[in-house]
Amino acid sequence: MAAIAMATTTPLMGSAAKSNKSSLQLQQQKRFRFPRTRTRTRTRALFGVQANQSPKDKGPPPFLFDRFQGVIDQLFHHRIIRLGGPVEDDVANILVSQLLYLDALDPSKDIVMYINSPGGSVTAGMAIFDTMKHIRADVSTVCVGLAASMAAFILSAGTKGKRFSLPNARIMIHQPLGGTQGSQSDMEIQCNEVLHHRAVLSGYLAYNTGQPLEKIIEDTDRDFFMSAKEAKEYGIVDDVITNPLKSLQPQTISN
């Protein structure tokens, strides 16, 4: 009887061992599996979804996300990218990736950047600016709504002759802003950094607009708002779009 009991219980023990082994393998697979949501976010961010918002924003509702993403994909397919929301490091990294990718794909075709931004980080903006000057493709900039502070600087940095504004857009330039605290030595270091940024930005803005450096320094001492027409006269943009322009017609990415 004991032998029969052993023979009966042995298969059960083997089955339990297999079950435990399968459970352990499943746990290991789950442990090393990449999160789907994070991967999807990274992939979609390349095509500009996150470049339209601050990382703290929630973004569009889930049921609208796929539809919204489809629009962004189509814009990117036509070499149209966007600078929307504050100029921050994450946004700059995405725009830099987009510019480099489109330039590598076809440097002979223009890239159109639509701008609607209140500005933000100087260093993040300079990363976008340097990349625009680094790539071979011309970058056409278009102001939609507002281009203020660092966003106005990026607007002026587009390829000359290809910088535009819509009729009711507003453009604002001013000197870099900053605050500091700590020891006197630390505060002096930070103040010198702000002065450095102001000198660099003023020099580039004078070159982009054709205005004398002294006038740039004087005008940016306080917030200096301009209409689209005034921005054209100032040299930040080359033209105000009132009718569709051939230069802004979408250019499809060739496979």
N, C-alpha and C positions, 0 to 999 in steps of 0.2 A: 504493500500500500504506500509505503514511504517512497518507493521508487516511482510509483505512478504519480504521487503528489509532486515529486521533484520534476518529473517529465512535464507535468501540467503547468507548473509555475515557471519553469525556465523560459518558455517562449514569451510569457507575460513580462518577465524581467527584461528580456531582450528587446521587446517592443517598447518598454518604458525607457530603456537606454537610448534607443533610436529617437524616441520622442524628445528626450532631453537634449540630445545632440542637435536635432533639427531646431529646437527652440534656441539653443546657444548660437547656432549659425545665423538664425534670423535676427537675434539681438545684435550680433556683430555686424551684419549687413546694415541694420538700422543705424548703428553707431557711426559707421563710416560713410553713410549716404550723404551726398550734398543736398542741402535744403533746396527744394524746388523754387520757393518764392524768392530766395536770395539770388539764385542763378538767373531767374527770369528778370529780376530787377536790374542786375548788372548788364544783361544782354540788351534790354530795352533802353537802358540809360545811354548806351552808345548812340542811339538814334534820336536822342534829344528829349525824352520824356522828362527826365530829371533836370534838364537845362532850363525848364520853364518855371521852376519853383525852387524854393529854399528846401534844404534837406529836412527841415522841421515840419514842412507842410505835409498834409495828408494826401494831397493830389486828388484826382477825380475819383468819384465813387467806383467801386469794383465793377458794377454792371456797365459803366461807361468807359472803363479803362481800355478794353480791347478795341472798341470803336475809335477812341482817342488815339491809341497807338497806331491804328491803321492809317490815320491821317498823317501822323508824324513820319511814318515809314514812307508814305508817298511823297511828302515834302523832301525828305532826305534823298529819295530816289531821283528827284529833280534838282539835286544839289542846293537845296534851300535849308538853312539851319537857322536857329533862333536863339537870341539872348533875351530871355524873359525873366523878370524878377531880379533880386539883388545879385551883384557880381561877387561870387564867393569861390572858395577853392574848388569845391566839388563841381560847380557849374563850369569853372574855367577848365578843369581837367577834361570834362566831357567835350567842350567846344574845341579844345586843343586836339583831342582824339579825332573829332569829326573833320577838322581842317586837314590834319595830316592824312587821314584816310582818303578823302576826296581828292587831295593833291596827288597822292600816289596813284589813284585810279586813273585820273586824266588831268594833267596839269595845264592842258590847253583850254579847258573850259572854266568859266567863271564860277565862283561860289557866292551865293547871295545870302547875306546875314541880315535877318530882320531883328531890330532892336526895340525893346519896350522895357526899360529898366531904370530904376532910381539910382543906379550906381552901387558902389560898395568898396571892396578891398582894393587898394592900389596894387599890391603884389599880384593878386589874382588877375586883375585887369592887364597888368604888364605881361603876364604869361600869355594871354590871348593876343595882345598887341605884338609881341615878339614872334609868335607863331604866324600871324598874318603876314609879317614882313619876311619870315623865313621861307614860307612855301613859295612855289613857282606860280601857282594859279592866282589870278586876280580875285580879290575879294570885294564884292559890291555890298555896301552897307545901306540899309533902309531904316529910317526912324519911323516907328509906328507908335503913337501915343506919347511916350516920354523917353528922352535920353538925357539923363542928368548925371553930373559928376563924372565918374569913371566911364559910364556908358556913353556920354557925349564925347569923351576922348577916343573911345573905340570907334564911334561913328565917324569921327574925323580922320581916323587911320585907314579907312578903306582906300582902295585904289583911286587915285585922283581921276575925276571924270566919271566915276561910278559910285558916287556918294549921294544918296537921295533922302528926301523926307516927304511924308504925306502932308497935305495942306494944313491939317489941324494939330499936328504934332508940336510938342514943346521941347526945347533944348535948353539945358542949363549947365553952365560951367562955374567952378569955384576952386579955391585952393584946397589942398588936402586937409582933412580934419583929423584930429587925434587928441587923446587924453592920456595922462600918465600919472602915476603916483609912486611913492617909494623914496629912496634917498635922493639927495641933491644930485649926486653923480649919475644915478640911473635916469632921473628926469632930464638931465642935460643930454644924455645919450639919445633918449627918445625924441627930444626936441630937435636935435641935429638930424635925426633920421627923417623927421617930417620936413625939415628945411631942404634936405637932399631930394625927397620926392617932389617937392614943389618946384625946385630948380629943373629937374629932369622933365617933369610933365609940362612945365611952361615952355621949355625949349622945343619939345616935340610938337606942342600945340601951335606954337609960332610957325614952325615949319609946315605943319599940316594945313594951316589956314592962310598963311602968307601975311599974317599980321606982325607988326613989330613986337619984339619981346617985351618992351616996356608997356605996351598996351595990354598984352596978355596978363602981365603981372598986376596991372591996375584993375582990369576988368574982373579978374578972378579973386580979388581981395574980399569980395562979398558974392553972394549968390547972384549970378548974371543970367537972367532968363531971356530967351529969344523965341520968336515965332519961326515957322519954317522959312518964311521969306527973309527974315532977319538973319537966320543961320546961313542962308545962301549968300547974303551980302557979306557976312562975317568970314566966310570961307570954310565953315564946318561941313557944309554939304555943297554939292555942285548944282543940284536942281531940285525943284519941288514937283512931285508927281501929281499931275491933275488928270492925265490920261494914261492908258497903258503904254509902257515904253517897250520897244523891241529889245532893249538891252536887259530887261527883266523877265523876258519870256523864259519859262522853265527849260532847262537843258537836261535831258534824260541821261542817266548813267548808262554807259555802254557796257554790255556784259563781256 
